[in-house]
Amino acid sequence: MKTKTLLAVLLIVLPGCGTNRPDQPPPERVIGKYKYVGKGSVAKQSWDARAELLLEHDGQYTMDLRLHIGDEDQHESSFGTYYVQGDKLVLEPADDEEHDGFNEYIIRGDSLQPKMGWHTKLGLKALKVQPVFVKAE
């Protein structure tokens, strides 16, 4: 009887470990600066990308993306709040129009991998792009 009770308690308690609600401070393990650097070519056009994601102690984030394709440079910045659910990081942009589909990440140690649909994964794989953010600090 004790084994069944212990199992029931573990099934209820363990899924909540490492989780913070949007109104609670984030876990220390995710706070810091993450970077992505990538380059390649598409249709004979070379490209390179650099991104920085800063996760603050107060649950705020800022993202800075710089993209260079051929002769064109693009720069985008976004900010908002974030929270953690188990092994998932969720970004909530301050501006609803900034939702680009890369607002959920799987936490794997010191790296963040965007949660993507199979068609996006397939397209990025064809371009030999692995958009993984690695913790820098």
MIDOSE-1310 file (N, C-alpha, C; in nm, 2 decimals, decimal comma, always signed):
residues 137
mktk	+0,08/-0,12/+0,00/+0,00/+0,00/+0,00/+0,09/+0,13/+0,00; +0,20/+0,13/+0,07/+0,28/+0,24/+0,08/+0,34/+0,27/-0,06; +0,38/+0,17/-0,14/+0,44/+0,19/-0,27/+0,34/+0,26/-0,36; +0,21/+0,23/-0,36/+0,11/+0,29/-0,44/+0,09/+0,44/-0,40
tlla	+0,10/+0,47/-0,27/+0,08/+0,60/-0,23/+0,20/+0,69/-0,27; +0,32/+0,63/-0,26/+0,44/+0,70/-0,30/+0,44/+0,73/-0,45; +0,40/+0,63/-0,53/+0,39/+0,65/-0,67/+0,29/+0,76/-0,71; +0,18/+0,76/-0,64/+0,08/+0,86/-0,67/+0,13/+1,00/-0,63
vlli	+0,20/+1,02/-0,52/+0,26/+1,14/-0,48/+0,36/+1,19/-0,59; +0,45/+1,10/-0,63/+0,55/+1,13/-0,73/+0,49/+1,18/-0,86; +0,38/+1,11/-0,90/+0,32/+1,15/-1,03/+0,25/+1,29/-1,02; +0,22/+1,33/-0,90/+0,16/+1,46/-0,88/+0,26/+1,57/-0,87
vlpg	+0,37/+1,54/-0,79/+0,47/+1,64/-0,76/+0,58/+1,66/-0,87; +0,63/+1,55/-0,93/+0,74/+1,56/-1,02/+0,71/+1,65/-1,14; +0,60/+1,64/-1,21/+0,57/+1,73/-1,32/+0,59/+1,88/-1,29; +0,57/+1,92/-1,16/+0,58/+2,06/-1,13/+0,72/+2,10/-1,10
cgtn	+0,82/+2,01/-1,08/+0,95/+2,05/-1,05/+1,01/+2,13/-1,16; +1,08/+2,24/-1,13/+1,15/+2,32/-1,23/+1,05/+2,41/-1,30; +0,93/+2,42/-1,25/+0,83/+2,50/-1,32/+0,80/+2,63/-1,24; +0,79/+2,74/-1,32/+0,75/+2,87/-1,26/+0,63/+2,92/-1,33
rpdq	+0,53/+2,97/-1,26/+0,42/+3,03/-1,33/+0,46/+3,17/-1,37; +0,39/+3,23/-1,47/+0,43/+3,36/-1,52/+0,44/+3,47/-1,41; +0,37/+3,45/-1,29/+0,38/+3,55/-1,19/+0,49/+3,51/-1,08; +0,57/+3,41/-1,11/+0,68/+3,37/-1,01/+0,82/+3,40/-1,08
pppe	+0,92/+3,41/-1,00/+1,06/+3,43/-1,06/+1,10/+3,30/-1,13; +1,18/+3,32/-1,24/+1,22/+3,20/-1,31/+1,33/+3,13/-1,24; +1,35/+3,00/-1,27/+1,46/+2,92/-1,20/+1,59/+2,98/-1,24; +1,69/+2,98/-1,15/+1,82/+3,03/-1,17/+1,89/+2,96/-1,29
rvig	+1,86/+2,84/-1,31/+1,94/+2,76/-1,42/+1,92/+2,82/-1,56; +1,81/+2,89/-1,58/+1,78/+2,95/-1,72/+1,83/+3,09/-1,73; +1,85/+3,16/-1,62/+1,88/+3,30/-1,63/+2,02/+3,32/-1,69; +2,03/+3,42/-1,79/+2,16/+3,45/-1,85/+2,14/+3,49/-1,99
kyky	+2,26/+3,49/-2,06/+2,26/+3,53/-2,20/+2,29/+3,41/-2,29; +2,21/+3,39/-2,39/+2,22/+3,28/-2,49/+2,26/+3,34/-2,62; +2,34/+3,27/-2,70/+2,38/+3,32/-2,83/+2,35/+3,21/-2,94; +2,32/+3,26/-3,06/+2,31/+3,18/-3,18/+2,40/+3,24/-3,29
vgkg	+2,48/+3,16/-3,36/+2,56/+3,21/-3,47/+2,54/+3,10/-3,58; +2,50/+3,15/-3,70/+2,49/+3,05/-3,81/+2,52/+3,12/-3,94; +2,56/+3,04/-4,04/+2,59/+3,09/-4,17/+2,57/+2,98/-4,27; +2,56/+3,02/-4,40/+2,54/+2,93/-4,51/+2,51/+3,00/-4,64
svak	+2,45/+2,93/-4,73/+2,41/+3,00/-4,85/+2,28/+2,94/-4,90; +2,20/+3,02/-4,97/+2,08/+2,98/-5,03/+2,07/+3,05/-5,17; +2,04/+2,97/-5,27/+2,02/+3,02/-5,41/+2,14/+3,11/-5,44; +2,26/+3,06/-5,41/+2,39/+3,13/-5,45/+2,40/+3,27/-5,37
qswd	+2,32/+3,28/-5,26/+2,34/+3,40/-5,18/+2,39/+3,35/-5,04; +2,50/+3,41/-5,00/+2,55/+3,37/-4,87/+2,47/+3,45/-4,76; +2,46/+3,39/-4,64/+2,39/+3,46/-4,53/+2,47/+3,42/-4,40; +2,45/+3,51/-4,31/+2,50/+3,48/-4,17/+2,40/+3,55/-4,07
arae	+2,38/+3,48/-3,96/+2,29/+3,53/-3,86/+2,36/+3,53/-3,72; +2,32/+3,62/-3,64/+2,37/+3,63/-3,50/+2,25/+3,67/-3,42; +2,23/+3,60/-3,31/+2,12/+3,64/-3,22/+2,16/+3,62/-3,08; +2,11/+3,71/-3,00/+2,14/+3,71/-2,85/+2,00/+3,71/-2,78
llle	+1,98/+3,62/-2,69/+1,86/+3,62/-2,60/+1,91/+3,64/-2,46; +1,86/+3,74/-2,40/+1,89/+3,77/-2,26/+1,77/+3,74/-2,17; +1,79/+3,65/-2,08/+1,68/+3,62/-1,98/+1,72/+3,67/-1,85; +1,64/+3,77/-1,80/+1,67/+3,84/-1,68/+1,61/+3,77/-1,56
hdgq	+1,65/+3,81/-1,44/+1,61/+3,76/-1,31/+1,46/+3,79/-1,29; +1,41/+3,90/-1,34/+1,27/+3,94/-1,31/+1,17/+3,89/-1,41; +1,21/+3,79/-1,49/+1,12/+3,73/-1,59/+1,11/+3,81/-1,72; +1,19/+3,90/-1,74/+1,19/+3,98/-1,87/+1,30/+3,92/-1,96
ytmd	+1,27/+3,94/-2,09/+1,37/+3,90/-2,19/+1,39/+4,00/-2,30; +1,50/+4,00/-2,36/+1,53/+4,08/-2,48/+1,59/+3,99/-2,58; +1,56/+4,01/-2,71/+1,62/+3,93/-2,82/+1,66/+4,03/-2,92; +1,79/+4,00/-2,97/+1,85/+4,09/-3,07/+1,89/+4,00/-3,18
lrlh	+1,84/+4,02/-3,30/+1,88/+3,94/-3,42/+1,94/+4,02/-3,53; +2,05/+3,98/-3,58/+2,11/+4,05/-3,69/+2,13/+3,94/-3,80; +2,08/+3,98/-3,92/+2,09/+3,89/-4,04/+2,15/+3,96/-4,16; +2,24/+3,90/-4,22/+2,31/+3,95/-4,34/+2,29/+3,85/-4,45
igde	+2,22/+3,89/-4,56/+2,19/+3,81/-4,67/+2,24/+3,89/-4,80; +2,34/+3,83/-4,87/+2,39/+3,90/-4,98/+2,45/+4,04/-4,94; +2,39/+4,14/-5,00/+2,43/+4,28/-4,97/+2,33/+4,35/-4,87; +2,24/+4,27/-4,81/+2,14/+4,33/-4,72/+2,16/+4,30/-4,58
dqhe	+2,14/+4,39/-4,49/+2,15/+4,37/-4,35/+2,02/+4,40/-4,28; +1,98/+4,31/-4,19/+1,85/+4,33/-4,12/+1,88/+4,32/-3,97; +1,81/+4,40/-3,89/+1,83/+4,40/-3,75/+1,69/+4,41/-3,68; +1,66/+4,31/-3,59/+1,54/+4,32/-3,52/+1,56/+4,30/-3,37
ssfg	+1,49/+4,37/-3,29/+1,49/+4,35/-3,15/+1,35/+4,33/-3,10; +1,34/+4,25/-3,00/+1,21/+4,23/-2,93/+1,23/+4,21/-2,78; +1,12/+4,22/-2,71/+1,13/+4,21/-2,56/+1,00/+4,16/-2,51; +0,99/+4,12/-2,39/+0,87/+4,08/-2,33/+0,90/+4,00/-2,20
tyyv	+0,81/+3,91/-2,16/+0,83/+3,83/-2,04/+0,85/+3,69/-2,08; +0,90/+3,61/-1,99/+0,91/+3,46/-2,01/+0,88/+3,38/-1,88; +0,86/+3,26/-1,90/+0,84/+3,16/-1,79/+0,88/+3,03/-1,83; +0,90/+2,94/-1,73/+0,95/+2,80/-1,76/+0,84/+2,70/-1,71
qgdk	+0,82/+2,60/-1,79/+0,73/+2,49/-1,76/+0,80/+2,36/-1,78; +0,85/+2,30/-1,68/+0,93/+2,18/-1,69/+1,06/+2,21/-1,77; +1,07/+2,14/-1,89/+1,18/+2,16/-1,98/+1,15/+2,26/-2,09; +1,05/+2,34/-2,08/+1,01/+2,43/-2,18/+1,02/+2,58/-2,14
lvle	+1,08/+2,66/-2,22/+1,09/+2,80/-2,20/+0,99/+2,87/-2,29; +0,90/+2,96/-2,24/+0,80/+3,02/-2,32/+0,82/+3,17/-2,31; +0,84/+3,23/-2,43/+0,86/+3,38/-2,44/+0,72/+3,44/-2,48; +0,69/+3,55/-2,41/+0,56/+3,62/-2,44/+0,60/+3,76/-2,48
padd	+0,60/+3,79/-2,61/+0,64/+3,92/-2,66/+0,55/+4,03/-2,60; +0,61/+4,15/-2,58/+0,53/+4,26/-2,53/+0,44/+4,31/-2,64; +0,48/+4,29/-2,77/+0,40/+4,33/-2,88/+0,35/+4,21/-2,95; +0,22/+4,19/-2,95/+0,16/+4,07/-3,01/+0,20/+4,05/-3,16
eehd	+0,23/+4,15/-3,23/+0,27/+4,14/-3,37/+0,41/+4,08/-3,39; +0,49/+4,07/-3,28/+0,62/+4,01/-3,28/+0,62/+3,86/-3,27; +0,50/+3,80/-3,27/+0,50/+3,65/-3,26/+0,54/+3,60/-3,39; +0,66/+3,53/-3,39/+0,72/+3,48/-3,51/+0,72/+3,33/-3,52
gfne	+0,65/+3,26/-3,42/+0,65/+3,12/-3,42/+0,76/+3,06/-3,34; +0,86/+3,14/-3,30/+0,98/+3,09/-3,22/+0,97/+3,14/-3,08; +0,86/+3,11/-3,01/+0,84/+3,16/-2,88/+0,84/+3,05/-2,78; +0,86/+2,93/-2,82/+0,88/+2,82/-2,73/+1,01/+2,75/-2,76
yiir	+1,08/+2,71/-2,65/+1,21/+2,65/-2,66/+1,22/+2,53/-2,56; +1,28/+2,43/-2,61/+1,31/+2,31/-2,52/+1,45/+2,34/-2,45; +1,45/+2,33/-2,32/+1,57/+2,35/-2,24/+1,65/+2,22/-2,24; +1,77/+2,22/-2,29/+1,86/+2,11/-2,29/+1,99/+2,15/-2,23
gdsl	+2,01/+2,14/-2,10/+2,13/+2,18/-2,03/+2,15/+2,33/-2,04; +2,26/+2,37/-2,11/+2,29/+2,51/-2,13/+2,25/+2,55/-2,27; +2,16/+2,49/-2,33/+2,11/+2,53/-2,47/+1,96/+2,54/-2,48; +1,91/+2,61/-2,57/+1,77/+2,63/-2,60/+1,74/+2,60/-2,74
qpkm	+1,65/+2,50/-2,77/+1,62/+2,46/-2,90/+1,48/+2,50/-2,93; +1,45/+2,58/-3,04/+1,32/+2,63/-3,06/+1,23/+2,51/-3,09; +1,11/+2,52/-3,04/+1,00/+2,42/-3,07/+0,94/+2,45/-3,21; +0,95/+2,36/-3,30/+0,91/+2,39/-3,44/+0,82/+2,27/-3,49
gwht	+0,74/+2,31/-3,59/+0,66/+2,21/-3,66/+0,76/+2,13/-3,75; +0,71/+2,01/-3,80/+0,79/+1,93/-3,89/+0,83/+1,99/-4,02; +0,74/+2,08/-4,07/+0,78/+2,14/-4,20/+0,89/+2,24/-4,18; +0,89/+2,31/-4,07/+1,00/+2,41/-4,04/+1,13/+2,34/-4,02
klgl	+1,12/+2,23/-3,94/+1,24/+2,15/-3,92/+1,30/+2,09/-4,05; +1,21/+2,05/-4,14/+1,26/+1,99/-4,26/+1,32/+2,10/-4,35; +1,26/+2,22/-4,35/+1,32/+2,33/-4,43/+1,45/+2,37/-4,38; +1,47/+2,38/-4,25/+1,59/+2,42/-4,19/+1,70/+2,31/-4,21
kalk	+1,66/+2,19/-4,20/+1,75/+2,08/-4,22/+1,81/+2,08/-4,36; +1,72/+2,11/-4,46/+1,77/+2,12/-4,60/+1,87/+2,23/-4,62; +1,85/+2,34/-4,54/+1,95/+2,45/-4,54/+2,07/+2,43/-4,45; +2,07/+2,32/-4,38/+2,17/+2,28/-4,29/+2,18/+2,39/-4,17
vqpv	+2,07/+2,43/-4,12/+2,06/+2,53/-4,02/+2,01/+2,46/-3,89; +2,08/+2,48/-3,78/+2,03/+2,43/-3,65/+2,02/+2,54/-3,56; +1,90/+2,60/-3,54/+1,89/+2,72/-3,46/+1,89/+2,69/-3,31; +2,00/+2,66/-3,25/+2,01/+2,63/-3,11/+2,09/+2,75/-3,04
fvka	+2,03/+2,80/-2,94/+2,09/+2,91/-2,86/+2,17/+2,84/-2,75; +2,30/+2,88/-2,73/+2,39/+2,83/-2,63/+2,42/+2,93/-2,53; +2,41/+2,89/-2,40/+2,43/+2,99/-2,29/+2,58/+3,04/-2,30; +2,59/+3,17/-2,29/+2,72/+3,24/-2,30/+2,77/+3,28/-2,17
e	+2,68/+3,31/-2,07/+2,71/+3,36/-1,94/+2,64/+3,28/-1,83
